[in-house]
Amino acid sequence: MNLEQIDNVNKPSHYIGTYGLEVNDVTRNFIKGKSEMEAHRWCTTVEYLLRYKEKNGIEDLKKARTNLDWLIEELEHEE
């Protein structure tokens, strides 16, 4: 990606994979059938996992783990 293509508001590079697939494309593709809060927690977890290397490293992995724990708690309370 050259400097002319960088758009940190609409298309930040840490949300775009090696082959151009964006985090939003991934989450949109797999969000079907999830309730509102379940979808939010799941999307946030996936987002942190996909971007960790390009943005905040271990901090993003910890955020993913926290969101995953919250997702599990949400689902366990639904049972």
C-alpha positions as CSV (number, residue, x, y, z in Angstrom):
1,M,0.0,0.0,0.0
2,N,1.6,3.3,-1.0
3,L,1.2,6.6,0.9
4,E,-1.5,7.9,-1.4
5,Q,-3.7,4.9,-0.5
6,I,-3.4,5.2,3.2
7,D,-6.7,6.2,4.8
8,N,-6.6,5.7,8.6
9,V,-10.2,6.7,9.0
10,N,-12.0,4.6,6.4
11,K,-9.5,1.9,5.5
12,P,-6.7,1.6,8.2
13,S,-3.9,-0.7,7.1
14,H,-4.1,-2.7,10.4
15,Y,-7.6,-3.9,9.3
16,I,-6.5,-5.2,5.9
17,G,-5.0,-8.6,5.5
18,T,-2.1,-9.7,3.2
19,Y,-4.5,-10.3,0.3
20,G,-6.7,-7.2,0.8
21,L,-9.5,-8.8,2.8
22,E,-10.7,-6.5,5.5
23,V,-11.7,-7.3,9.0
24,N,-15.3,-6.1,8.4
25,D,-15.6,-8.5,5.4
26,V,-14.6,-11.4,7.7
27,T,-16.9,-10.5,10.5
28,R,-19.8,-9.7,8.2
29,N,-19.4,-13.1,6.6
30,F,-19.6,-15.1,9.8
31,I,-22.0,-13.0,12.0
32,K,-25.1,-14.7,10.8
33,G,-27.3,-16.2,13.5
34,K,-25.7,-14.4,16.4
35,S,-27.8,-12.2,18.8
36,E,-26.8,-8.6,19.2
37,M,-24.5,-8.8,22.2
38,E,-23.2,-12.2,21.1
39,A,-22.3,-10.7,17.7
40,H,-20.7,-7.6,19.3
41,R,-18.5,-9.7,21.6
42,W,-17.6,-12.2,18.8
43,C,-16.8,-9.4,16.3
44,T,-14.6,-7.6,18.8
45,T,-12.7,-10.7,19.7
46,V,-12.0,-11.5,16.0
47,E,-11.1,-7.9,15.3
48,Y,-8.4,-7.9,18.0
49,L,-7.1,-11.3,16.9
50,L,-6.8,-10.3,13.3
51,R,-5.1,-6.9,13.9
52,Y,-2.8,-7.7,16.9
53,K,0.4,-8.0,14.9
54,E,0.0,-4.8,13.0
55,K,-1.4,-2.6,15.9
56,N,-1.0,-3.3,19.6
57,G,0.6,-6.7,19.9
58,I,0.1,-8.5,23.2
59,E,-2.3,-5.8,24.4
60,D,-4.7,-6.7,21.5
61,L,-4.4,-10.4,22.3
62,K,-5.3,-9.7,25.9
63,K,-8.3,-7.6,24.8
64,A,-9.4,-10.5,22.5
65,R,-9.1,-12.9,25.5
66,T,-11.2,-10.6,27.7
67,N,-13.9,-10.2,25.0
68,L,-13.9,-14.0,24.5
69,D,-14.4,-14.5,28.2
70,W,-17.3,-12.0,28.1
71,L,-18.8,-13.9,25.1
72,I,-18.5,-17.2,27.0
73,E,-20.2,-15.6,30.0
74,E,-23.0,-14.3,27.8
75,L,-23.6,-17.7,26.3
76,E,-23.4,-19.5,29.6
77,H,-26.1,-17.2,31.0
78,E,-28.4,-18.0,28.1
79,E,-28.2,-21.8,28.8
